[in-house]
């Protein structure tokens, strides 16, 4: 169980690193040579499909500073496709995966994305990797109409409230959705009071502290959206922070009498914010993003039960179904074209799991088209993805129906725990700390209806 908990924590905050704004400036050697192609073309009806093969691809960082993310991510994708191909493919067609090394550079990623679309003529982009490349290519993807399944970033440019037949199909939670769930949980959850059984008073004020960067601003946008939907716009008080202004922001919120604080930021400032609240004796519940489910940024010596810490989570390996999904992942990796040492290392690797999820969701669309008896075209594939929600391994669902492009909009709620190690029989203080599940995975609609 402890191993599963560590896996959960790693997976929840690992992709915050992929989504950072800066590109790796390390000189890289591309795995495949390609000429720049900036040609614009009319939307393509179908490509990348033959009688026996479906061609897909991505561009990812497989050398340089981000190789530790890009390599296992791609191997997770490859492992799923190998398993499918070994079983005879989809409708008799095997899946061939083409990938280029973009070194986490936007210009290089754009060039290789164009190469995949216009020269390699792939059917779909699977596991579109990292903020630089994703941000530089979304316009091309939408202009051409090529399906893009799973983006390894949470930038808000991936979010579309209602956009039927949009080829951009993000899976990983988008910061805007993450922020919406943070706000909905704070307003709707019964997590207050001595026993955690009281809801926030209807007229209570909620403080929001956000950083002026991509993560903070994106989460804030989601919080503002949800506050408006819940009819509580006037009840939210916002404070922007820089590295030296946490105490000022917290002092102002404390003086305003807020009943909860939402921390819209990533791990490092999250730790600073918690320290500031401790210094000021500012004890109200804290809610934050899934990227902050990291016990290493919580100073347990400063933790106070009157200031409980809650974070979102988009995977659940604690449930019976989640644990079974983990075993399915391990079985898939065990058959990959990798040496035994690498396979063993990947069994608990969050980025390999993310690639596994990306490929699994993509294959679901292929299988839906095959089961329908329709021709495999871009239009039919996107329509099939919009037919019904898709189960996410180790997670909830992603729902593209009605043109929703929110990424995963169903999350569980975790609560920081400090105390005796539940795996230890002796009742002694062990300073065991972890994020434990406080609420099951629920959709935004389910949370809003409470």
GIHULIN-V870497 format. One record per residue. RES is the residue in three letters. PSI is psi in whole degrees, 0 to 359 (999 if undefined). Layout:
((RES PSI) (RES PSI))
//
This chain:
((UNK 319) (UNK 322) (UNK 318) (UNK 322) (UNK 318) (UNK 320) (UNK 316) (UNK 312) (UNK 315) (UNK 315) (UNK 323) (UNK 319) (UNK 357) (UNK 320) (UNK 0) (UNK 328) (UNK 317) (UNK 326) (UNK 4) (UNK 159) (UNK 325) (UNK 144) (UNK 150) (UNK 125) (UNK 3) (UNK 135) (UNK 131) (UNK 159) (UNK 117) (UNK 143) (UNK 339) (UNK 137) (UNK 135) (UNK 150) (UNK 148) (UNK 137) (UNK 108) (UNK 19) (UNK 135) (UNK 145) (UNK 164) (UNK 151) (UNK 139) (UNK 135) (UNK 311) (UNK 145) (UNK 169) (UNK 13) (UNK 124) (UNK 185) (UNK 333) (UNK 2) (UNK 144) (UNK 121) (UNK 127) (UNK 170) (UNK 177) (UNK 172) (UNK 127) (UNK 165) (UNK 106) (UNK 10) (UNK 165) (UNK 197) (UNK 334) (UNK 10) (UNK 329) (UNK 344) (UNK 309) (UNK 321) (UNK 306) (UNK 327) (UNK 311) (UNK 324) (UNK 327) (UNK 320) (UNK 311) (UNK 323) (UNK 319) (UNK 314) (UNK 323) (UNK 317) (UNK 317) (UNK 314) (UNK 320) (UNK 335) (UNK 6) (UNK 1) (UNK 194) (UNK 113) (UNK 31) (UNK 358) (UNK 131) (UNK 164) (UNK 124) (UNK 127) (UNK 121) (UNK 135) (UNK 146) (UNK 151) (UNK 112) (UNK 359) (UNK 20) (UNK 39) (UNK 130) (UNK 313) (UNK 317) (UNK 318) (UNK 322) (UNK 315) (UNK 313) (UNK 328) (UNK 317) (UNK 322) (UNK 315) (UNK 320) (UNK 309) (UNK 328) (UNK 309) (UNK 338) (UNK 54) (UNK 162) (UNK 323) (UNK 155) (UNK 125) (UNK 119) (UNK 54) (UNK 126) (UNK 121) (UNK 148) (UNK 313) (UNK 308) (UNK 316) (UNK 313) (UNK 328) (UNK 350) (UNK 357) (UNK 322) (UNK 319) (UNK 314) (UNK 315) (UNK 325) (UNK 316) (UNK 322) (UNK 12) (UNK 133) (UNK 135) (UNK 116) (UNK 119) (UNK 117) (UNK 129) (UNK 61) (UNK 165) (UNK 21) (UNK 147) (UNK 344) (UNK 343) (UNK 350) (UNK 129) (UNK 123) (UNK 314) (UNK 104) (UNK 76) (UNK 140) (UNK 17) (UNK 126) (UNK 347) (UNK 113) (UNK 84) (UNK 149) (UNK 305) (UNK 143) (UNK 135) (UNK 143) (UNK 324) (UNK 316) (UNK 318) (UNK 314) (UNK 321) (UNK 317) (UNK 323) (UNK 312) (UNK 317) (UNK 319) (UNK 316) (UNK 321) (UNK 320) (UNK 339) (UNK 144) (UNK 77) (UNK 9) (UNK 175) (UNK 171) (UNK 325) (UNK 11) (UNK 35) (UNK 14) (UNK 137) (UNK 163) (UNK 135) (UNK 146) (UNK 332) (UNK 13) (UNK 151) (UNK 146) (UNK 127) (UNK 144) (UNK 122) (UNK 124) (UNK 149) (UNK 147) (UNK 63) (UNK 184) (UNK 317) (UNK 307) (UNK 314) (UNK 323) (UNK 316) (UNK 320) (UNK 319) (UNK 319) (UNK 320) (UNK 316) (UNK 320) (UNK 313) (UNK 323) (UNK 320) (UNK 317) (UNK 322) (UNK 359) (UNK 30) (UNK 27) (UNK 318) (UNK 350) (UNK 355) (UNK 132) (UNK 125) (UNK 139) (UNK 123) (UNK 145) (UNK 149) (UNK 183) (UNK 332) (UNK 12) (UNK 16) (UNK 315) (UNK 321) (UNK 313) (UNK 315) (UNK 323) (UNK 318) (UNK 319) (UNK 320) (UNK 318) (UNK 334) (UNK 351) (UNK 35) (UNK 150) (UNK 352) (UNK 158) (UNK 131) (UNK 125) (UNK 105) (UNK 89) (UNK 172) (UNK 195) (UNK 311) (UNK 305) (UNK 332) (UNK 316) (UNK 318) (UNK 318) (UNK 316) (UNK 321) (UNK 318) (UNK 317) (UNK 320) (UNK 315) (UNK 325) (UNK 356) (UNK 35) (UNK 95) (UNK 89) (UNK 159) (UNK 144) (UNK 135) (UNK 142) (UNK 183) (UNK 163) (UNK 337) (UNK 346) (UNK 16) (UNK 59) (UNK 106) (UNK 341) (UNK 343) (UNK 2) (UNK 118) (UNK 103) (UNK 342) (UNK 339) (UNK 359) (UNK 142) (UNK 129) (UNK 339) (UNK 357) (UNK 65) (UNK 149) (UNK 121) (UNK 140) (UNK 153) (UNK 162) (UNK 138) (UNK 2) (UNK 158) (UNK 103) (UNK 3) (UNK 330) (UNK 164) (UNK 318) (UNK 318) (UNK 318) (UNK 323) (UNK 322) (UNK 322) (UNK 317) (UNK 324) (UNK 318) (UNK 313) (UNK 319) (UNK 322) (UNK 314) (UNK 327) (UNK 339) (UNK 4) (UNK 162) (UNK 67) (UNK 156) (UNK 161) (UNK 322) (UNK 317) (UNK 318) (UNK 313) (UNK 318) (UNK 328) (UNK 345) (UNK 329) (UNK 21) (UNK 120) (UNK 329) (UNK 325) (UNK 321) (UNK 319) (UNK 317) (UNK 320) (UNK 315) (UNK 316) (UNK 311) (UNK 323) (UNK 317) (UNK 318) (UNK 315) (UNK 328) (UNK 318) (UNK 318) (UNK 316) (UNK 325) (UNK 318) (UNK 317) (UNK 315) (UNK 333) (UNK 341) (UNK 4) (UNK 162) (UNK 144) (UNK 96) (UNK 168) (UNK 314) (UNK 314) (UNK 325) (UNK 312) (UNK 318) (UNK 321) (UNK 322) (UNK 333) (UNK 355) (UNK 316) (UNK 160) (UNK 153) (UNK 128) (UNK 135) (UNK 126) (UNK 132) (UNK 15) (UNK 201) (UNK 243) (UNK 160) (UNK 134) (UNK 109) (UNK 1) (UNK 147) (UNK 15) (UNK 13) (UNK 131) (UNK 68) (UNK 357) (UNK 194) (UNK 121) (UNK 25) (UNK 120) (UNK 156) (UNK 175) (UNK 128) (UNK 150) (UNK 136) (UNK 134) (UNK 134) (UNK 125) (UNK 212) (UNK 142) (UNK 119) (UNK 344) (UNK 354) (UNK 127) (UNK 325) (UNK 136) (UNK 87) (UNK 155) (UNK 118) (UNK 358) (UNK 34) (UNK 134) (UNK 145) (UNK 168) (UNK 122) (UNK 156) (UNK 126) (UNK 331) (UNK 147) (UNK 168) (UNK 128) (UNK 152) (UNK 164) (UNK 318) (UNK 321) (UNK 320) (UNK 315) (UNK 332) (UNK 355) (UNK 999))
//
